[in-house]
Every structure is written in C-alpha cells, then in structure tokens.
Amino acid sequence: MPSQWGIGWEVLIGYTMVPGDQFEDERERLAENLSFAELVSWDGIGDAAFGHTERLPVRVAYHTPAGHTMGAARVGEHTVWVRVNRSLVPLEDVRPLLEKVVAGVSPAMHEHPIVLPDACPAPDHPVIARVLGEVEYARGDAGWECAYISSQGWSLRAAGFTLSPEALREENEIGADNVAEGTMRTLPAPAKMRRLRSTDDRDWLDFVTVDATRQRLQVNFRDAESGSRPVGVSEADFDELMDVLIQAWRDAVG
C-alpha cells in the first residue's frame, strides 16, 4: 500500500535484502539519544530483538503527534522490523506484530534476489545498468516503490506517496525554508512539477512534487557502506537516473 503522509498512522513492515549488521548498528544508533525515547530488549523473538518508542516534546506537522514506535529483530544475518509512524502506539502493542512477522521469516524471502513489478524500471535498463553497474538485489511495489542494490554496494531507492492537503502545505513551506537556508536547491522540472535536490554530500537526494495531485517522489542514491555519494557518479549521471524514475513513477501513479 503506498504511503499517505499526514493522515492517520503509517505502518511499515520490512526486511533487509542483504545480510549485514543493520540490527546492531540501528540499536546502537538509537541508544545514543534517549532523551525523549525508550529502548527495550525483547527475549524470545528471533535471535535478538528490541523495541523503541520516541515521543517528541512538541506536536509538529500533519496535525498528528510526532514520533514513532518500532520493533526490530535479527534472524540469522538478516533484520526484520515493524514501525508505526506518527502515533501513540505503545511498545507492548507492537511486540505481537513483530512476533508475527518473525514467524513468517523464510529462506524463500532471499532466494529470489530480484523481485520487481512492471511499474519499476528493470535492473538491466540501460541507464540503471550504466550508472549502478550490476544489480544484485531489487524489490518493488507497483504502488509505488523501487529499490536496487548493486554489486558495488550502492543503494538506489525511489518511493512515491500521497500528501494530505495539510502535509502538502507543510512540506512546501519546509522546502522553501531549506532552499533559503541553502540545504536544498531548486532544479528544472517538467511542467506542473517542482524538484528539489539536497546539497548534503551524504547521498544524492531529490524530491519531486506535483501539487495538483498531492503526489511526491523521493529518490535516494548512496554508497551503503561509506554512507556518502557513490564515487565516480556525476550529477549528470544522477539526472539521467531521475529522468527514468520520474517517468516510471508518473506512469504508475498518473
């Protein structure tokens, strides 16, 4: 189900495509700041599990409480998680949902490294193959999300979602502030679209917004290991990727 920002809850359920240390890394990151959060360990779920809830001291954006509640579990070399955004869901309500997700973990989840709907550009698309190189893992959702990981450890993720009217106004204001502060810049875009690009060198990051339909596309492209922009990928390369992804997104969501 495609995400809709600004209305009710958003529930995310996922698992890592690539074996790694994401579980431990995420737990350590969350433990660094518990001023407005709680981090607990859970026994009996996978090989290890934790729950985390964050309650920011202010209500911000979208007319819902800020913060999230999540649970994550390590099963072998992979991580699965459940996250409920912008809610007041208690940790004890997330735990049984995480248990159900872990009970459904199967080797089959990783037996097919590339599973993409027709709505996503194919891994051997000329532009994707040239810029990313060999795609080893890919997942997608026709409604709309497309994610790719190359043999070099480069991660490309494109996700589209619908904004509520309140969220659209809020996001537009935030975007304008970011441009004024120099953390983002405006790029040329097709008619009736707006496009912003982050000036941060941690990754290539673009936002494309269509006000008329309240649709937004977010695209991240980074080296997963170094946490920075892929070495040797120029802005022109990323622009070519964006052209391909924007067209696929518009074809899918209208």
Number of C-alpha atoms within 10 A of each C-alpha: 11 14 18 18 20 20 17 14 17 16 16 13 15 12 19 16 20 16 11 13 12 16 21 14 10 11 18 11 9 15 14 8 11 13 11 11 16 16 18 14 14 15 10 8 21 19 12 17 25 21 24 22 26 21 19 14 11 9 13 13 16 21 13 16 18 18 20 22 24 24 27 31 26 22 18 11 13 18 26 22 23 22 21 20 22 26 19 17 15 15 18 10 10 20 20 13 16 25 19 11 19 20 11 9 16 10 7 8 12 17 8 12 16 19 15 20 16 12 19 24 20 19 22 13 10 12 19 23 14 12 18 24 17 16 21 16 21 22 18 21 18 16 18 22 24 26 23 25 27 21 12 15 19 23 24 22 19 23 21 26 20 21 24 17 16 14 19 22 16 17 17 14 12 12 20 16 13 16 17 11 10 12 14 20 17 15 12 9 13 11 7 9 14 17 19 22 19 18 16 13 12 16 20 23 21 23 21 21 24 19 16 8 13 16 21 23 21 19 23 17 26 23 20 17 11 12 14 16 21 23 10 8 14 12 10 9 15 18 13 13 19 17 14 17 21 18 11 18 25 15 11 15 15 8
